[in-house]
Amino acid sequence: MSLDQLYQQIILDHSKARHGSGLAETPAPEGASTGQSHQLNPVCGDEVTLRVAVNHGTVAQLAWDGAGCSISMASASVLSEMAEGMSVEELRSVIESFREVLRSRGKVHADPEVLGDAAAFEGVARYAARVKCAMISWVAAEDALNQAA
């Protein structure tokens, strides 16, 4: 299996088994500071509402609901799976790394050591119309983090 095939499989798996999905059914942890952001891509209709709960500088929970293409839903799932347990600053750094890769038009390669499964979205950078799909939940997480901090 090539790296591209592996990355495609990660995206497909996450688009089907959505980690962190179920915002309405997932109460925020008691005593945590929370922020919530709703983002919409009017071009394609992707939509995400995401809540971040922070407790003592650590992401205690990242829950979301959304509707959209497999790239946007898989990206939210990957983000949710990796964010919990990170420090707020660590998550901010990962968001910035993800943004840099996606906005590079394929010039900046994803570091799997930094981005984990989110490195699977590196190929999206070559398709300008799809960058917003992959970024929508990350923008929501950044906004929600700013509210929670």
Rosetta silent file (secondary structure, phi, psi, omega in degrees, C-alpha in Angstrom):
SEQUENCE: MSLDQLYQQIILDHSKARHGSGLAETPAPEGASTGQSHQLNPVCGDEVTLRVAVNHGTVAQLAWDGAGCSISMASASVLSEMAEGMSVEELRSVIESFREVLRSRGKVHADPEVLGDAAAFEGVARYAARVKCAMISWVAAEDALNQAA
SCORE:     score description
SCORE:     0.000 S_00000001
   1 L     0.000  128.058  179.245    0.000    0.000    0.000 S_00000001
   2 L   -76.573  166.148  178.479    1.444    3.374   -1.007 S_00000001
   3 H   -62.143  -40.412  177.621    1.492    6.383    1.317 S_00000001
   4 H   -61.284  -41.328  178.635   -1.191    8.074   -0.812 S_00000001
   5 H   -65.751  -40.446  177.740   -3.417    5.006   -0.505 S_00000001
   6 H   -61.312  -46.038  179.473   -2.844    4.900    3.256 S_00000001
   7 H   -62.535  -41.421  176.808   -3.761    8.576    3.542 S_00000001
   8 H   -61.358  -39.115 -179.367   -6.898    8.032    1.430 S_00000001
   9 H   -67.273  -39.184  177.704   -7.881    5.138    3.703 S_00000001
  10 H   -60.196  -45.660 -179.705   -7.425    7.286    6.847 S_00000001
  11 H   -63.443  -44.889  179.101   -9.732    9.938    5.365 S_00000001
  12 H   -62.744  -44.567 -179.592  -12.344    7.348    4.347 S_00000001
  13 H   -61.531  -44.474 -179.170  -12.235    5.630    7.750 S_00000001
  14 H   -71.045  -29.457  179.209  -12.653    8.909    9.641 S_00000001
  15 H   -71.791  -25.471  179.026  -15.460   10.110    7.372 S_00000001
  16 H   -88.707  -47.322 -179.523  -17.424    6.948    8.221 S_00000001
  17 L  -105.054   88.119 -170.355  -16.528    6.528   11.928 S_00000001
  18 L   -81.417  100.681  178.118  -16.654   10.132   13.115 S_00000001
  19 L   -68.065  134.969  176.883  -14.665   10.511   16.336 S_00000001
  20 L    82.162   -5.582  179.973  -15.966   13.278   18.607 S_00000001
  21 E   -74.512  144.271 -179.624  -19.213   13.674   16.688 S_00000001
  22 L   118.136   42.485 -176.908  -22.321   14.092   18.811 S_00000001
  23 H   -52.590  -47.050 -176.569  -22.024   17.562   20.293 S_00000001
  24 H   -64.352  -32.041 -177.793  -25.631   17.644   21.526 S_00000001
  25 H   -89.537   -2.998 -174.097  -25.279   14.258   23.265 S_00000001
  26 L  -115.535   97.995  178.766  -21.902   15.084   24.829 S_00000001
  27 L   -68.113  148.026  176.738  -22.059   17.400   27.854 S_00000001
  28 L   -67.850  146.369  177.999  -18.971   19.480   28.573 S_00000001
  29 L   -59.169  140.601  179.447  -16.889   18.265   31.506 S_00000001
  30 L   -58.886  134.683  176.092  -17.874   19.828   34.824 S_00000001
  31 L    81.580   -2.228 -179.090  -15.741   22.818   35.797 S_00000001
  32 L   -85.838  149.672  172.881  -14.155   23.213   32.371 S_00000001
  33 E   -85.587  131.435 -175.139  -14.032   26.499   30.498 S_00000001
  34 E  -122.000  155.835  171.959  -15.738   26.097   27.136 S_00000001
  35 E  -139.806  147.282 -178.718  -15.886   27.815   23.791 S_00000001
  36 E  -137.483  139.944 -178.039  -18.090   26.963   20.854 S_00000001
  37 E  -138.221  137.578  174.571  -17.875   27.973   17.208 S_00000001
  38 E  -111.539  126.475  179.641  -20.108   27.444   14.208 S_00000001
  39 E  -125.541  141.842 -178.823  -18.440   27.630   10.791 S_00000001
  40 E  -133.972  134.405  172.092  -20.048   27.426    7.370 S_00000001
  41 L  -101.727  101.060 -175.572  -18.465   27.206    3.951 S_00000001
  42 L   -66.210  -18.811 -179.191  -21.071   28.888    1.738 S_00000001
  43 L   -68.577  -44.576 -175.872  -19.328   27.702   -1.429 S_00000001
  44 L  -115.511  -13.824  179.166  -19.951   23.996   -0.828 S_00000001
  45 L    93.347    0.904  175.191  -22.293   23.918    2.169 S_00000001
  46 L   -59.389  139.775 -176.590  -19.929   22.243    4.658 S_00000001
  47 E  -144.794  133.879  179.926  -21.009   23.146    8.175 S_00000001
  48 E  -140.257  134.580  167.926  -19.441   22.429   11.578 S_00000001
  49 E  -116.847  124.783 -171.813  -20.331   23.381   15.132 S_00000001
  50 E  -132.712  137.604  177.645  -17.488   22.561   17.484 S_00000001
  51 E  -120.835  134.601  174.715  -17.036   22.922   21.253 S_00000001
  52 E  -114.701  131.997  174.300  -13.724   22.881   23.094 S_00000001
  53 E  -113.989  127.198 -177.450  -13.591   22.356   26.852 S_00000001
  54 E  -117.002  133.249  178.687  -10.380   23.399   28.598 S_00000001
  55 E  -132.181  115.856  179.117   -9.425   22.407   32.120 S_00000001
  56 L    54.211   44.439  176.057   -6.207   23.751   33.688 S_00000001
  57 L    78.538    6.641 -179.080   -4.651   24.585   30.308 S_00000001
  58 E  -120.494  141.504  177.094   -5.423   21.179   28.795 S_00000001
  59 E   -72.826  109.289 -179.475   -8.037   20.291   26.181 S_00000001
  60 E   -84.399  -26.885 -177.447  -10.419   18.110   28.165 S_00000001
  61 E  -161.230  143.529  168.944  -12.859   17.620   25.296 S_00000001
  62 E  -134.885  110.427 -178.753  -13.405   18.495   21.659 S_00000001
  63 E  -122.217  150.702 -175.751  -16.907   17.608   20.463 S_00000001
  64 E  -153.350  162.031  167.957  -18.579   18.551   17.212 S_00000001
  65 E  -135.524  149.712  179.300  -21.508   18.097   14.867 S_00000001
  66 E  -170.630  171.563  175.976  -21.473   18.772   11.186 S_00000001
  67 E  -144.390  137.135  179.275  -22.606   18.003    7.694 S_00000001
  68 L   163.888 -163.855 -177.161  -20.541   18.090    4.558 S_00000001
  69 L   -71.232  168.468 -178.170  -18.170   16.250    2.309 S_00000001
  70 H   -62.940  -31.995  179.535  -16.005   13.348    3.433 S_00000001
  71 H   -66.324  -46.641 -178.417  -12.930   15.610    3.659 S_00000001
  72 H   -66.804  -39.472 -178.830  -14.570   18.075    6.062 S_00000001
  73 H   -72.324  -40.024  178.002  -16.093   15.366    8.239 S_00000001
  74 H   -65.908  -38.457  179.876  -12.912   13.273    8.316 S_00000001
  75 H   -63.495  -42.361  177.123  -10.853   16.344    9.180 S_00000001
  76 H   -63.679  -39.712  179.599  -13.119   17.131   12.155 S_00000001
  77 H   -63.919  -46.836  179.099  -12.884   13.511   13.284 S_00000001
  78 H   -61.455  -44.909  179.276   -9.073   13.461   13.102 S_00000001
  79 H   -58.734  -46.364 -179.183   -8.885   16.776   14.950 S_00000001
  80 H   -60.823  -43.998 -177.556  -11.178   15.514   17.702 S_00000001
  81 H   -64.327  -36.875 -174.988   -9.213   12.319   18.148 S_00000001
  82 H   -89.536  -24.499 -171.074   -5.860   14.075   18.448 S_00000001
  83 H   -73.165  -39.404 -174.905   -6.824   17.241   20.405 S_00000001
  84 L   -62.068  128.730 -179.328   -8.019   15.780   23.688 S_00000001
  85 L    96.942  -14.141  176.627   -5.230   15.754   26.238 S_00000001
  86 L   -75.851  152.634  169.646   -3.109   18.349   24.421 S_00000001
  87 E   -71.837  158.750  178.987   -2.184   21.576   26.114 S_00000001
  88 H   -58.177  -43.836 -178.658   -3.917   24.640   24.678 S_00000001
  89 H   -66.279  -38.213  177.922   -0.594   25.906   23.313 S_00000001
  90 H   -63.233  -43.950  179.118    0.220   22.541   21.765 S_00000001
  91 H   -64.358  -41.616  176.606   -3.152   22.464   19.991 S_00000001
  92 H   -57.792  -41.598  179.859   -2.648   26.033   18.746 S_00000001
  93 H   -65.476  -41.920  178.912    0.728   24.988   17.331 S_00000001
  94 H   -65.473  -41.456  177.300   -0.746   21.926   15.607 S_00000001
  95 H   -59.386  -43.947 -179.869   -3.536   24.050   14.102 S_00000001
  96 H   -65.165  -39.474  177.456   -0.928   26.474   12.742 S_00000001
  97 H   -63.717  -42.717  179.145    1.139   23.595   11.274 S_00000001
  98 H   -62.259  -45.520  179.178   -1.967   22.147    9.626 S_00000001
  99 H   -59.925  -44.058 -179.275   -2.855   25.565    8.183 S_00000001
 100 H   -60.453  -44.160  179.349    0.682   26.025    6.838 S_00000001
 101 H   -63.405  -47.355 -174.953    0.598   22.657    5.046 S_00000001
 102 H   -69.749  -31.570 -178.961   -2.846   23.214    3.544 S_00000001
 103 L   -86.684   -1.131 -174.934   -2.168   26.742    2.333 S_00000001
 104 L   -82.850   -7.588 -176.259    1.170   25.828    0.747 S_00000001
 105 L    59.236   33.090  176.282   -0.354   24.407   -2.452 S_00000001
 106 L    92.492    1.689 -177.895    1.755   21.276   -1.938 S_00000001
 107 L   -83.513  -29.242  179.080    5.075   23.033   -1.220 S_00000001
 108 L  -104.331  125.185 -179.143    5.142   22.288    2.532 S_00000001
 109 L   -89.380  142.872  179.587    5.047   18.621    3.481 S_00000001
 110 L   -72.846  136.867  176.090    3.141   17.437    6.533 S_00000001
 111 L   -96.866  108.537 -179.005    5.239   16.091    9.398 S_00000001
 112 H   -60.006  -24.478  176.826    3.433   12.997   10.745 S_00000001
 113 H   -66.514  -30.791 -179.712    5.335   13.438   14.025 S_00000001
 114 H   -92.317  -45.275 -171.385    3.562   16.788   14.495 S_00000001
 115 H   -97.934   -9.836 -179.109    0.250   16.209   12.726 S_00000001
 116 H    55.182 -135.123 -179.321   -0.352   12.486   13.248 S_00000001
 117 H   -63.784  -20.136  178.530   -3.277   11.315   11.100 S_00000001
 118 H   -65.241  -17.640  174.983   -3.905   14.925   10.031 S_00000001
 119 H   -61.711  -20.957  179.078   -0.880   14.508    7.746 S_00000001
 120 H   -61.503  -19.499 -177.716   -3.272   12.513    5.528 S_00000001
 121 H   -89.349    4.991  179.778   -4.745   15.812    4.348 S_00000001
 122 H   -53.743  -41.936 -178.492   -1.456   16.959    2.791 S_00000001
 123 H   -64.077  -24.010  179.388   -2.727   16.078   -0.692 S_00000001
 124 H   -62.437  -29.317 -177.191   -5.717   18.397   -0.250 S_00000001
 125 H   -57.820  -24.513 -179.292   -3.305   21.363   -0.461 S_00000001
 126 H   -78.374   -8.038 -177.460   -3.019   20.801   -4.218 S_00000001
 127 L  -122.177   94.661 -173.232   -6.753   21.482   -4.654 S_00000001
 128 H   -52.712  -37.432 -178.216   -7.549   25.059   -3.637 S_00000001
 129 H   -68.040  -19.487 -176.812  -11.299   24.415   -3.625 S_00000001
 130 H   -97.957  -12.541 -178.160  -10.869   21.615   -1.063 S_00000001
 131 H   -59.057  -44.135  179.912   -8.587   23.445    1.409 S_00000001
 132 H   -63.658  -32.395  177.522  -11.576   25.111    3.116 S_00000001
 133 H   -60.199  -47.820 -178.437  -13.218   21.700    3.454 S_00000001
 134 H   -72.228  -30.238 -174.638  -10.277   20.360    5.427 S_00000001
 135 H   -84.960  -18.641 -168.134   -9.769   23.600    7.397 S_00000001
 136 H   -56.330  -44.933 -179.528  -13.349   24.308    8.540 S_00000001
 137 H   -72.215  -29.992  179.602  -13.207   22.345   11.806 S_00000001
 138 H   -70.861  -37.272  175.221   -9.691   23.612   12.555 S_00000001
 139 H   -65.490  -42.358  177.691  -10.868   27.223   12.172 S_00000001
 140 H   -62.044  -41.448  179.378  -13.791   26.405   14.481 S_00000001
 141 H   -64.432  -40.931  178.812  -11.400   24.852   17.022 S_00000001
 142 H   -62.528  -44.603  178.442   -9.160   27.910   16.936 S_00000001
 143 H   -63.876  -45.537 -179.719  -12.161   30.203   17.525 S_00000001
 144 H   -64.455  -37.911  176.422  -13.531   27.991   20.316 S_00000001
 145 H   -61.701  -42.297  178.501  -10.091   27.866   21.979 S_00000001
 146 H   -61.283  -36.843  178.271   -9.936   31.662   21.963 S_00000001
 147 H   -70.273  -39.275 -175.719  -13.321   31.765   23.698 S_00000001
 148 H   -76.285  -26.319 -174.150  -12.382   29.134   26.284 S_00000001
 149 L   -74.852    0.000    0.000   -9.000   30.623   27.154 S_00000001
